[in-house]
Amino acid sequence: MGRGDLIQIAAPDRFVKAAKQEKFMRSIIQATPAYELSVDIASSAHGHSLRLISFVPTARRPEDQVKFQGVFSTVDLKSLRDALNQALEADFRRLTP
């Protein structure tokens, strides 16, 4: 049974309603055997909900921990993407001879 299964069992009505109303995407940003950081983005009529989530599989009670969350417009997310791209391009230029 995966972590998603536990969420579904804990709140089946809310999970089903959320799945019908929102487009949901989750991606792992960084992972080691002791720690995982992921981003969760869901789109709804109110905007885009973005959450940064940590998970420690070796903890006594391993569970997702929301470290940051907010609701953003498409313009806000594009600005964030542009800022990340600029940082990556600068790093790429610095490292490329």
Rosetta blueprint (number, residue, H / E / L):
1 M L
2 G L
3 R H
4 G H
5 D H
6 L H
7 I H
8 Q H
9 I H
10 A H
11 A L
12 P H
13 D H
14 R H
15 F H
16 V H
17 K H
18 A H
19 A H
20 K H
21 Q H
22 E L
23 K E
24 F E
25 M E
26 R E
27 S E
28 I E
29 I E
30 Q E
31 A E
32 T E
33 P L
34 A L
35 Y E
36 E E
37 L E
38 S E
39 V E
40 D E
41 I E
42 A E
43 S E
44 S E
45 A L
46 H L
47 G E
48 H E
49 S E
50 L E
51 R E
52 L E
53 I E
54 S E
55 F E
56 V L
57 P L
58 T L
59 A L
60 R L
61 R L
62 P L
63 E L
64 D L
65 Q E
66 V E
67 K E
68 F E
69 Q E
70 G E
71 V E
72 F E
73 S L
74 T H
75 V H
76 D H
77 L H
78 K H
79 S H
80 L H
81 R H
82 D H
83 A H
84 L H
85 N H
86 Q H
87 A H
88 L H
89 E H
90 A H
91 D H
92 F H
93 R H
94 R H
95 L H
96 T L
97 P L
